[in-house]
Amino acid sequence: MPYHLLADLVAIIHLTFVLFSVAGALLVIGWRKIFYLHLPAAVWAAWIEFSGKICPLTPLEKWLRIKGGDAGYSGDFVGHYILSILYPSGLTREVQFILGGVVVGLNIIIYGYILFPRKGRGGKS
């Protein structure tokens, strides 16, 4: 079984989910029905960060890597793939709160733009 390929697929899905959770509200601007997928994803991502929990995709990816003969990694997906680039020292609770705040704050701004358009924006009166 190609466990390493499945692990890579899980990592790609996980990264796509993270990006969708953080900035998926931008898709809602052009396609309103995506709201029903995005809002639960954003809430889940914020909850994971605020609670300090680990997304279930992380242990799945680690398990697949180990089954494929690769070394697993410690910590979580964000800490291993994303924060290792931005913050080499590792994931702390403070950083998790900041990340959760970014998810919530960015989405509040985008949804505010969508739900409460100002007159005069985009040439409309």
Legacy VTK file of the C-alpha trace (Angstrom):
# vtk DataFile Version 3.0
C-alpha trace
ASCII
DATASET POLYDATA
POINTS 125 float
0.000 0.000 0.000
1.415 3.413 -0.888
1.161 4.859 2.623
3.544 7.707 1.896
1.352 8.840 -1.018
-1.735 8.698 1.188
0.123 10.688 3.860
1.016 13.327 1.260
-2.620 13.441 0.132
-3.793 13.937 3.725
-1.219 16.740 4.146
-2.458 18.442 0.960
-6.087 18.129 2.075
-5.126 19.460 5.502
-3.298 22.466 4.049
-6.223 23.162 1.709
-8.580 23.033 4.689
-6.387 25.441 6.666
-6.271 27.906 3.753
-10.029 27.571 3.204
-10.694 28.135 6.911
-8.581 31.261 7.039
-9.517 32.916 3.739
-12.495 30.984 2.370
-14.810 33.887 3.121
-13.304 35.519 0.049
-15.006 32.795 -2.002
-18.322 33.720 -0.401
-18.128 37.126 -2.088
-18.625 35.499 -5.490
-20.393 32.294 -4.495
-22.758 32.783 -1.543
-23.585 29.102 -1.033
-19.982 28.333 -0.036
-20.865 30.097 3.226
-22.472 26.850 4.453
-19.137 25.051 4.086
-16.869 27.879 5.102
-18.438 29.013 8.370
-18.236 25.549 10.026
-14.665 25.146 8.727
-13.619 28.522 10.160
-15.302 27.774 13.492
-13.574 24.373 13.646
-10.162 25.894 12.841
-10.572 28.610 15.454
-11.770 26.065 18.038
-8.769 23.805 17.362
-6.383 26.725 17.908
-8.141 28.212 20.945
-8.613 24.844 22.657
-5.079 23.602 22.001
-6.455 20.397 20.484
-5.015 18.617 17.460
-7.000 18.180 14.250
-7.764 14.488 13.552
-5.992 14.757 10.194
-2.651 15.199 11.985
-2.576 11.768 13.690
-3.878 10.188 10.470
-1.039 11.698 8.455
1.542 10.669 11.086
0.187 7.116 11.166
0.317 6.849 7.375
3.899 8.152 7.334
5.006 5.626 9.945
3.202 2.786 8.116
5.000 3.874 4.945
8.382 3.610 6.646
8.899 7.348 7.109
9.549 9.011 10.399
6.554 10.634 12.048
6.856 14.079 13.559
5.980 15.495 16.932
3.427 18.212 17.492
0.648 19.202 15.170
0.219 19.997 11.466
0.392 23.778 11.851
3.432 23.529 14.083
5.228 21.083 11.805
4.499 22.504 8.356
3.504 26.127 8.765
5.070 27.383 11.979
8.315 25.598 11.275
8.716 28.115 8.456
7.441 31.179 10.314
8.399 30.314 13.897
11.190 27.721 14.027
11.060 27.609 17.839
7.728 25.786 17.773
4.078 26.178 18.546
3.160 27.764 21.863
-0.255 28.447 23.387
0.289 32.162 22.768
0.923 31.522 19.079
-2.168 29.297 18.919
-4.278 32.132 20.343
-2.810 34.515 17.781
-3.578 32.068 14.958
-7.104 31.559 16.240
-7.519 35.333 16.434
-6.299 35.698 12.854
-8.882 33.155 11.668
-11.689 34.889 13.557
-10.592 38.469 12.812
-9.986 38.000 9.107
-13.310 36.255 8.657
-15.204 38.917 10.624
-13.724 41.573 8.346
-14.589 39.682 5.156
-18.092 38.733 6.305
-18.636 42.328 7.452
-17.774 43.435 3.936
-20.208 40.893 2.488
-23.102 41.391 4.898
-22.883 45.150 5.429
-21.842 46.763 2.155
-21.311 50.512 2.354
-23.029 52.845 -0.069
-20.646 54.226 -2.623
-18.426 51.122 -2.656
-17.693 49.946 -6.177
-19.309 52.935 -7.838
-22.821 52.109 -6.640
-24.930 54.634 -4.802
LINES 1 126
125 0 1 2 3 4 5 6 7 8 9 10 11 12 13 14 15 16 17 18 19 20 21 22 23 24 25 26 27 28 29 30 31 32 33 34 35 36 37 38 39 40 41 42 43 44 45 46 47 48 49 50 51 52 53 54 55 56 57 58 59 60 61 62 63 64 65 66 67 68 69 70 71 72 73 74 75 76 77 78 79 80 81 82 83 84 85 86 87 88 89 90 91 92 93 94 95 96 97 98 99 100 101 102 103 104 105 106 107 108 109 110 111 112 113 114 115 116 117 118 119 120 121 122 123 124
